[in-house]
Amino acid sequence: MLWCTKPNKKSFETILHHRTLINNLKNTTLLNLQHTIFYGKSGGGKKIIAKQYIDYSLMKHYNIKKV
């Protein structure tokens, strides 16, 4: 892997850090998180967790498959 490439996380199970946050997100619905803010230092994984949560909730609650 090149030094400039970032690893691509495909699902919640592949994210190693923030396990309690991920478990809490799995037990909520999209309607409960309408006005949620992810904050922290840059490089902390906020964007990856938010994207994976949206994919997970769409597949789980609405049966929309990722293309």
N, C-alpha and C positions, 0 to 999 in steps of 0.2 A: 504494500500500500504506500502510495506517495505521502509525503509529509503534508501536502496541502489538501488531501482528501479527508472528508469527515465520514465517520462510520454512519451508515444509514440504519436507523432503528425501525423495524417492521411492525412490532407490536409491543404491548405493555410487558410481556414476558421477557423481552430482550433488554429492557431498561434495568440496569443493575442497582442504581441508586434511587433514593426516595420511595422505598417500598411502602411505607405507611401512607404516603400521599396517594400512590397509585391504588392501593387497596381501598382507600376512602373514595376515590373517584369512581372505582368500579361499582360501589354501592349507591351511587347517586344517579339522578336522571339529568337530562339536559335542562329541563325547566328549573331545577334547583340551582343551577350554576349560570344563570343568565347574566349576572353582573359580578362575576368572579374576576379577580385580578391576580395574575401570577407575577410575583416580584422577587427580586434578588439580584445577585451579582451577575455580570455577563458571563456566559459560558456555563451557567448552572443547569441548563436543560429545560428551561421554561417552555420554549417554543416546541421542542420535541414532545414533551408531555402533553401540551395543549393539543397538538396535531393528532397524537395517538389517541387521546381521549375522544376527540371528535370522531375519528375513524371507528373506535371501539363502540361508542354509543350509537352511531348510525347503523353499524352492523348488528348490534345486539337488540336495540329497541325498535328499529324501523326496518330491519331485514334488508338493508341496502348493502350490496356487495361492493368491495373495492375493486376498481378496474385496473 
